Every structure is written in C-alpha cells, then in structure tokens.
Amino acid sequence: MTDLPQYDLVIIGAGPAGMASAKEASTAGLKTLILDEQPRAGGQIYRNIGRPILQNRSILGEDYYVGESLLAGLAQAPLTHIPNATVWEVTGENSLCFSAEGVSHQVGFKKLLLATGAQERPVPFPGWTLPGVMTCGAAQILLKSSGLTPAEPLVIAGSGPLLLLIACQLIRAGVRVEGIVETTPTANYGRALKEIGGAIKGWRHLLKGVRMLNEIRRSGVKYYKCATELRAEPGSEGNLASVSFRKGKTVHQLECHTLLVHQGVIPNTQLGRAIGLEHQWDEAQQCWKPTLLENGCSSHPDIFIAGDSAGIGGAIVAEIQGRVVANEIVQQSGLMGQKDSEIGSLRKELAHQLAIRPFLDHLYRPLDIFLRPEGETIVCRCEEVNASEIRGLVKYGCVGPNQAKAFCRSGMGPCQGRQCGSTVTALLADELGSTPSKVGYYNIRFPIKPVTLGELASLSQPAQDRPIK
C-alpha cells in the first residue's frame, strides 16, 4: 500500500460536480486526481464542451455553454486529470484500480469523491429493443460528440424535461420530427399542483419549459399529450417501422425510422453499491440513491458523493454540491476552506435550485406500465428475460433480485444490471405485495466494468514502468 501513488483526493467523474470539486480542492492545496471515462471533461450535460462540433451555438442552447467556465477552471487548476480512464475496483484499504490506454494502475487516496452522474431510466415497453429505438440521451451524445442526428422520419416519446430539450435541439438542427408523444398521465398534474410553492420558487425553470413548448408549437410538430399503450412496431426486415399509441379512445400510428424514448433519469449507483455503501429507496423519484450526510459523506467516512449520483438535481445543483463537498473535504484535511458565509450562500442557492424538484418529481413520474411492465416485454436485454418470467419467479420462492439472477440470469449480462435492476426490483415487489425498499437490489461486484487480461497483468509491473500521466 505504501508503494502506491498517493492522493489526498481522487474524484471519479468529470461532469459539473467533478469539475467544480476538483478545482475547489486542488486550489486549496489538496493533491487531486480526477478520473473520467470520456476523452474530454464535461460529463453528459457538457459533453465535448472543450471542442464543440456544432458551429451554430443556438442548436444546443445557452445552458450547454455554461460548461465552458467550469472547463476553464479545471484546466487552470493544479491537478492531474486522466481521461479515457475506467475505474473497475475500489478496495477497502482506500485504494482503487483503473485502466487507461490498455494499462491498469492502482492508486491510494485519503478521500474519494464519486461524481458519476445519472443514467437514463430504463424504458421497457413492447418493441423497445428494436433497431431504430434509442434514448433521448443517446441522441444528445450523437449531436454533441459528432454533430450527427438520427435518421428520419423521427418520433420522440416519453416524459420529462429532456424530452422537450432534445426536441428543440433537433428542430433547430433541421431534423423533421413527425410527432412528440408525451406519456405524462393527467393525474400527475393534480399531484404536482400540491408542490406549486416550490415550482413558483423555481419559476425560471418553468419559464424555460414554457419557452420550449412554444418553440415546438411554432415549428408545427404534432404534439400528443397523455398517450398510453406505447408500442414500437417492426417492419418486414425487423427494424423499427412505426410507433403506435392510444390517446383517449383513438389509436394512432406514426411511421418512423427512429424512435427516441425517455422517462427521466436516475442516479448512477453501480460503483457505490459495489463498494458497499448504504442506499435508500426514493419514492418521489422512483429510484435508489445513496444514504448521505448533509456534507455529502456516505456510509464510509472517507467516501463522498456529489451531483446527480447523489440524487437528481441537474447541472447547476451538481456544480454547487461539488463545491460544497470539496470544501468539506478540504476542512477535514486540515486546510483552509471557504469562509462560512460563502458556504452559507452556496447552501442557500442549493436549496433554491432544489425547490422545484418535488413539483417535477410528481409531474414526470412515469406511467406504472413503464415501471412495472407486463407480458412478453423484455426487461433484461442482455439475457433476453421478459416481464412474465420475472413475475413468475415468485411462485418458485424468489424473493429478491439476487435470487432472480440464479433463476433466470437477469442482471448477469454485460451491463451488470444497469438496464434491468430497477425494473426487476419493481416487478418482484409488485408480485410479492411488498416495496422496492424491502425487496432490495442486485449485489454489484468488482470489476464493475470489463477489464482485459492484459490490463490485469499490467498491475504486476513496477509502478515506475507505468507512470500515471
């Protein structure tokens, strides 16, 4: 352990939380290492911000370019940033292993900050595995990384703020959108009204939503509200040919070669779970999130979490949390952090930014059929296990996701349960008449990402022969 390169703080993830915390900690004097899987810092929201592909800044909108100031701060900070780095193990002895450029490294840390962000909620519905069906987030990756847009004709379906944002971005990019199919149920509006106080505090977010809706209407794109029974239909060659849905008593069918789907985002908890950190079920956001103290500390005294991996809040919230948590780590390290008044101001702004979350959580709660699918709908894409199979396991004595692995291999594929974990938990809870909190989640084990034998073997080489650059 003493031969390992040592850092005061290692940060995993270079999104808004990771970038903000890295600058804060390193400028205060902590020896800081930031690791990120992407070739450039930015995370999903600010992906490729250091080298924007699109010349027309209006396509992605001004919120995207807020990331430029964060990136500039990161570039000026006295730290080590390793892109294209995959963290695949964190040990109980305050060390971790990661691979970069085909070589594995092991480093020690005094404090670890997980800023791994969010993932899109899995959207199991009939036909969601067809070629041509992709998530709104995937479409954004194409647009931000390569300046590419999905094949037309294109339909966007689902619920949540990202649905409106990607629609506006594609429309600005000149894509012909055949229709937007919103699945937000009517009952959600009544539930959301109970949180109108927080929505009023976050009126700027509401105003952005109204502006996007107006932009969509001006474009002439057909907008279908309160849709149900969403289904992707294959053509003669097995690819996506159309999407069907019900609105009221009428069944609609729209021809499309690409269907973008979205039902919100959930925290990326895989690494925290593999470490063994405590997690809890968030009923409002219908997802798992880590159990944290107010200062961002997890159930492990040396491991902190900030940003959307701590609970969905968005880019600005992630940035503020990154700064607050970094300041806590700086102070615990015995160095001078920010003044109490400055931290107080940050916490006040954090509360202000989060005030609208209960309203959004109620408004954009997915239809139950997406959370707890039925019939032949595929749940585990890796092992091709459907909803009926998962539900049927209960009669054989299955009481949790980890038993389900043994019964039908769900969660044992390449994604290690990222795409089916929350759905399997919900289905078993439904069949058992229990709750997701009691049913639990998959046990995640290291390595959490694929690692080659060559990368493993490289750890046997002396550290000086594989320097961290």
C-alpha positions in Angstrom: 0.0 0.0 0.0 2.8 2.4 0.8 4.3 1.9 -2.7 1.2 3.1 -4.4 1.0 6.7 -5.7 -1.0 8.6 -3.1 -3.5 11.4 -3.5 -5.3 13.5 -0.9 -8.5 13.3 -3.1 -9.5 11.1 -6.0 -12.6 12.2 -8.0 -14.4 9.8 -10.3 -16.3 11.7 -13.0 -15.6 14.9 -14.8 -19.1 16.3 -15.1 -20.2 19.5 -13.4 -19.8 18.1 -9.9 -16.4 16.5 -10.6 -15.0 19.6 -12.4 -16.2 22.0 -9.7 -14.9 19.9 -6.8 -11.6 19.3 -8.5 -10.9 22.9 -8.9 -12.0 23.8 -5.3 -9.9 21.0 -3.7 -6.8 21.4 -5.7 -6.6 25.2 -5.4 -7.0 24.8 -1.7 -3.8 22.6 -1.6 -5.1 19.0 -1.9 -3.2 16.7 -4.2 -6.0 15.8 -6.5 -6.6 13.2 -9.2 -9.7 13.3 -11.4 -10.6 10.2 -13.5 -13.2 10.2 -16.3 -14.2 7.6 -18.9 -14.7 10.2 -21.6 -11.9 11.7 -23.8 -12.8 15.2 -22.6 -14.2 16.6 -19.4 -17.9 17.7 -19.3 -20.0 14.7 -18.4 -23.2 14.1 -20.2 -24.7 17.6 -19.9 -21.5 19.4 -21.0 -20.2 16.6 -23.2 -17.5 17.7 -25.6 -17.7 21.3 -24.3 -14.0 21.7 -24.8 -14.3 21.0 -28.6 -17.8 21.8 -29.7 -18.7 20.2 -33.0 -21.6 22.5 -33.9 -20.8 25.9 -35.1 -24.3 27.2 -34.5 -24.4 27.8 -30.7 -28.2 28.2 -30.8 -28.8 24.5 -31.6 -27.7 23.2 -28.1 -28.7 26.4 -26.4 -27.0 28.7 -23.9 -27.3 26.3 -20.9 -24.8 23.9 -22.7 -22.1 26.6 -23.0 -22.3 27.3 -19.2 -19.8 24.4 -19.0 -17.1 26.4 -20.7 -16.3 28.3 -17.5 -16.2 25.1 -15.5 -13.8 23.6 -18.0 -11.6 26.7 -18.0 -11.4 26.4 -14.2 -10.4 22.7 -14.4 -7.7 23.5 -17.0 -6.1 26.1 -14.7 -6.2 24.0 -11.5 -3.1 22.3 -10.2 -4.3 18.7 -10.5 -3.9 15.5 -12.5 -6.8 14.8 -15.0 -6.8 11.4 -16.7 -9.4 11.0 -19.5 -10.4 7.7 -21.0 -9.9 6.1 -17.6 -12.2 3.3 -16.5 -12.3 2.7 -12.7 -13.1 -1.0 -12.2 -12.3 -1.6 -8.5 -12.2 0.3 -5.2 -10.7 -1.6 -2.3 -11.4 -1.4 1.4 -7.9 -0.1 2.0 -8.5 3.3 0.4 -7.1 2.4 -3.0 -8.6 1.9 -6.4 -7.7 0.4 -9.8 -8.4 1.9 -13.1 -7.4 1.3 -16.7 -6.2 3.9 -19.3 -4.7 3.3 -22.7 -4.7 -0.5 -22.1 -2.7 -0.3 -18.9 -4.0 -0.7 -15.3 -3.0 1.5 -12.4 -3.6 1.3 -8.7 -3.5 4.5 -6.5 -4.2 5.2 -2.9 -6.4 8.0 -1.6 -7.3 9.7 1.7 -10.7 10.8 0.4 -12.7 9.6 -2.6 -15.5 11.6 -4.3 -18.0 9.8 -6.5 -19.3 12.2 -9.2 -20.6 9.5 -11.6 -23.7 11.4 -12.5 -27.0 9.9 -13.7 -28.2 7.4 -16.2 -31.5 7.4 -18.2 -34.2 5.4 -16.6 -34.7 2.1 -18.4 -37.9 2.3 -20.6 -39.2 -1.2 -21.1 -42.2 -1.3 -23.4 -43.2 -3.5 -26.3 -40.6 -3.1 -29.1 -38.1 -1.1 -27.1 -35.2 -3.4 -28.2 -35.9 -2.9 -31.9 -33.1 -1.4 -34.1 -34.1 2.2 -34.5 -35.3 2.7 -30.9 -32.9 4.8 -28.8 -32.9 7.1 -25.9 -33.0 10.8 -26.0 -29.7 10.9 -24.1 -28.1 8.8 -26.9 -29.4 11.2 -29.5 -27.8 14.0 -27.5 -24.5 12.2 -27.4 -24.6 11.9 -31.2 -25.3 15.6 -31.6 -22.7 16.9 -29.1 -19.9 14.5 -30.0 -20.3 14.1 -33.7 -22.8 16.7 -34.9 -25.0 13.8 -36.2 -28.7 13.5 -36.0 -30.8 10.3 -36.0 -32.4 9.0 -39.2 -35.8 10.5 -40.3 -38.7 10.1 -40.1 -38.3 10.5 -36.3 -40.7 10.4 -33.4 -40.0 11.4 -29.8 -41.9 9.7 -27.0 -41.9 9.7 -23.2 -41.9 12.2 -20.3 -39.6 14.7 -18.6 -37.8 17.9 -19.3 -35.2 16.3 -21.6 -38.0 15.2 -23.9 -38.7 18.9 -24.7 -35.0 19.9 -24.8 -33.9 17.2 -27.3 -37.0 18.0 -29.5 -36.0 21.7 -29.6 -32.3 20.9 -30.3 -33.2 18.6 -33.2 -35.7 21.0 -34.6 -33.0 23.7 -34.6 -30.7 21.3 -36.3 -33.1 20.9 -39.1 -34.5 17.5 -38.3 -38.0 16.7 -39.4 -39.8 15.4 -36.3 -43.0 13.5 -37.1 -44.5 13.9 -33.7 -43.9 14.2 -30.0 -45.8 11.6 -27.9 -45.9 12.7 -24.3 -46.9 9.9 -21.8 -47.3 12.1 -18.7 -50.6 11.0 -17.2 -53.3 13.5 -16.5 -53.4 12.5 -12.8 -49.8 13.7 -12.4 -50.8 17.3 -12.9 -53.1 17.2 -9.9 -50.3 15.7 -7.7 -47.8 18.2 -9.0 -50.1 21.1 -8.0 -49.6 20.2 -4.4 -46.0 21.3 -4.8 -46.8 24.5 -6.6 -44.9 26.6 -3.9 -41.6 25.1 -4.9 -42.4 25.4 -8.5 -43.0 29.2 -8.0 -39.6 29.4 -6.4 -38.1 27.8 -9.4 -40.1 29.9 -11.9 -37.0 30.3 -14.1 -37.1 26.6 -14.8 -40.8 26.8 -15.5 -40.2 29.6 -17.9 -37.7 27.6 -19.8 -40.2 24.8 -20.2 -42.9 27.2 -21.5 -40.4 28.6 -24.0 -39.5 25.1 -25.3 -43.2 24.2 -25.6 -43.8 27.4 -27.6 -40.8 26.7 -29.8 -42.2 23.2 -30.5 -45.6 24.6 -31.3 -44.2 27.2 -33.7 -42.3 24.5 -35.5 -45.6 22.8 -36.4 -44.6 19.4 -34.9 -47.6 17.4 -33.9 -47.8 17.1 -30.1 -49.8 14.2 -28.5 -50.4 14.5 -24.7 -51.4 11.9 -22.2 -50.6 9.0 -24.5 -50.8 5.4 -23.3 -50.1 1.9 -24.7 -46.9 2.9 -26.4 -45.6 0.3 -28.8 -42.7 0.2 -31.3 -43.7 -1.8 -34.4 -41.2 -3.7 -36.6 -41.1 -3.7 -40.4 -40.6 -6.7 -42.8 -36.8 -6.6 -42.2 -37.1 -6.5 -38.4 -36.2 -2.8 -38.0 -38.4 -0.2 -36.5 -41.1 0.9 -38.9 -43.7 2.8 -36.8 -44.8 3.6 -33.3 -48.4 3.2 -32.1 -50.1 4.6 -29.1 -53.5 5.4 -27.7 -54.8 8.9 -26.9 -58.2 8.7 -25.4 -60.3 6.3 -27.5 -58.2 6.7 -30.6 -55.2 4.6 -31.6 -52.6 6.5 -33.6 -49.8 5.1 -35.7 -46.8 7.2 -36.9 -44.3 6.0 -39.4 -40.7 6.4 -38.2 -37.2 5.0 -38.7 -36.1 6.4 -35.4 -37.9 6.5 -32.1 -36.4 8.5 -29.2 -37.7 7.5 -25.8 -37.2 9.0 -22.4 -38.7 8.6 -18.9 -36.4 10.7 -16.8 -33.0 10.0 -15.3 -31.9 8.2 -12.1 -28.7 8.2 -10.1 -25.8 6.0 -11.3 -25.3 4.0 -8.2 -23.3 1.0 -9.6 -19.9 2.0 -8.2 -21.3 3.0 -4.8 -23.1 -0.3 -4.5 -20.1 -2.3 -5.5 -18.1 -0.5 -2.7 -20.9 -1.5 -0.3 -22.2 2.0 0.5 -25.7 2.2 2.1 -28.5 3.1 -0.3 -32.2 4.0 0.2 -35.3 4.0 -2.0 -36.5 7.4 -3.1 -40.3 7.1 -3.5 -40.7 10.5 -5.1 -38.1 9.9 -7.8 -38.8 6.1 -8.0 -35.2 5.1 -7.8 -32.3 4.2 -5.5 -29.9 6.8 -4.1 -27.0 6.7 -1.6 -27.6 7.5 2.0 -25.7 10.7 2.7 -25.0 13.2 5.5 -25.6 16.8 4.8 -22.0 17.3 4.0 -22.1 14.7 1.2 -20.4 11.9 3.2 -21.6 8.4 2.5 -21.8 5.5 5.0 -18.0 5.2 4.5 -16.2 8.1 6.3 -13.7 8.6 3.5 -16.1 8.4 0.6 -18.3 11.3 -0.6 -20.8 11.7 -3.3 -22.0 14.8 -5.2 -24.1 15.6 -8.3 -26.8 13.5 -9.8 -25.3 10.3 -8.5 -26.4 11.6 -5.0 -29.9 12.4 -6.2 -31.3 14.0 -9.3 -30.9 17.8 -9.3 -29.4 18.9 -12.6 -26.2 20.6 -13.7 -26.3 23.7 -11.6 -27.1 21.7 -8.4 -24.3 19.3 -9.3 -21.8 22.2 -9.6 -22.9 23.7 -6.3 -22.8 20.3 -4.5 -19.3 19.7 -5.9 -18.0 22.9 -4.4 -19.7 22.3 -1.0 -18.5 18.8 -0.7 -14.9 19.7 -1.8 -14.9 22.4 0.9 -15.9 19.8 3.5 -13.0 17.5 2.4 -10.6 20.4 2.4 -11.5 21.3 6.0 -11.4 17.6 7.1 -7.9 17.6 5.7 -6.8 20.4 7.9 -6.5 23.1 5.3 -8.3 26.4 5.0 -11.6 26.2 3.1 -14.0 28.8 2.1 -15.5 31.2 4.6 -18.6 30.1 6.5 -20.5 33.0 4.8 -19.5 31.7 1.4 -20.6 28.2 2.1 -23.8 29.5 3.6 -24.5 31.4 0.4 -23.9 28.2 -1.6 -26.2 26.1 0.6 -28.9 28.8 0.2 -28.6 28.7 -3.6 -28.6 24.9 -3.5 -31.9 25.0 -1.6 -33.3 27.5 -4.1 -32.3 25.4 -7.1 -33.8 22.2 -5.5 -37.1 23.8 -4.6 -38.7 22.8 -7.8 -37.7 19.2 -7.6 -40.8 17.9 -5.7 -43.0 19.5 -8.4 -41.0 17.9 -11.2 -40.9 14.5 -9.5 -44.7 14.4 -9.2 -45.3 15.8 -12.6 -43.0 13.5 -14.5 -43.4 10.3 -12.6 -43.6 7.6 -15.3 -46.7 5.6 -16.0 -46.8 2.4 -14.0 -46.6 0.3 -17.1 -43.0 1.6 -17.7 -42.0 1.0 -14.1 -43.7 -2.4 -13.9 -44.1 -3.8 -17.4 -46.2 -6.9 -18.2 -46.4 -9.9 -20.6 -43.6 -10.5 -23.1 -42.0 -7.1 -22.7 -38.2 -7.6 -22.5 -36.8 -6.5 -19.1 -33.2 -7.8 -19.2 -31.9 -7.0 -22.6 -28.6 -8.8 -22.1 -30.2 -12.2 -21.2 -33.5 -11.6 -23.0 -35.7 -12.1 -20.0 -39.2 -10.8 -20.2 -41.6 -9.4 -17.5 -43.7 -12.5 -17.3 -40.6 -14.6 -16.5 -39.5 -12.2 -13.7 -43.0 -12.1 -12.2 -43.3 -15.9 -12.5 -40.2 -16.5 -10.3 -42.2 -15.5 -7.2 -44.2 -18.8 -7.3 -40.9 -20.7 -7.1 -39.8 -18.9 -4.0 -37.8 -16.0 -5.4 -37.9 -13.0 -3.0 -35.3 -10.7 -4.4 -33.2 -9.6 -7.4 -30.1 -11.7 -6.4 -32.2 -14.9 -6.3 -33.6 -13.9 -9.7 -30.0 -14.0 -11.1 -29.8 -17.6 -10.2 -33.2 -18.4 -11.5 -33.0 -16.7 -14.9 -29.7 -14.9 -15.2 -31.3 -11.4 -15.2 -28.6 -8.9 -14.3 -25.7 -11.2 -15.3 -25.0 -9.7 -18.7 -22.5 -7.1 -19.9 -24.4 -4.2 -18.3 -24.4 -5.9 -14.9 -28.0 -4.9 -14.2 -27.7 -1.2 -15.2 -30.6 -1.6 -17.6 -32.8 -4.0 -15.7 -32.0 -3.6 -12.0 -34.7 -1.1 -11.0 -37.3 -2.9 -13.1 -36.6 -6.3 -11.6 -36.9 -4.8 -8.2 -40.2 -3.2 -9.0 -41.7 -6.3 -10.6 -40.8 -8.6 -7.7 -42.1 -6.0 -5.2 -45.4 -5.9 -7.2 -45.8 -9.6 -7.2 -44.8 -10.0 -3.6 -47.1 -7.2 -2.4 -44.0 -5.6 -0.9 -42.0 -2.4 -1.5 -38.8 -1.8 -3.5 -37.0 -0.9 -0.3 -37.8 -4.3 1.3 -37.1 -6.3 -1.9 -33.7 -4.7 -2.4 -31.3 -4.5 -5.4 -28.7 -6.6 -7.1 -25.4 -7.1 -5.3 -22.8 -5.5 -7.5 -19.3 -6.9 -7.6 -16.0 -5.8 -8.9 -14.8 -5.4 -11.6 -17.8 -3.3 -12.4 -16.5 -2.6 -16.0 -14.9 -5.0 -18.4 -11.2 -5.4 -18.0 -8.8 -7.4 -20.2 -6.3 -10.0 -19.0 -3.6 -7.7 -20.4 -4.8 -4.8 -18.2 -4.9 -7.1 -15.1 -1.4 -8.4 -15.9 0.0 -4.9 -16.2 -0.6 -4.4 -12.5 2.3 -6.8 -11.8 4.7 -4.4 -13.4 6.6 -1.9 -11.2 4.8 1.4 -10.8 7.7 3.3 -12.4 7.2 1.4 -15.6 3.6 2.5 -16.0 3.6 6.1 -14.8 0.3 8.0 -14.3 0.2 10.8 -16.9 
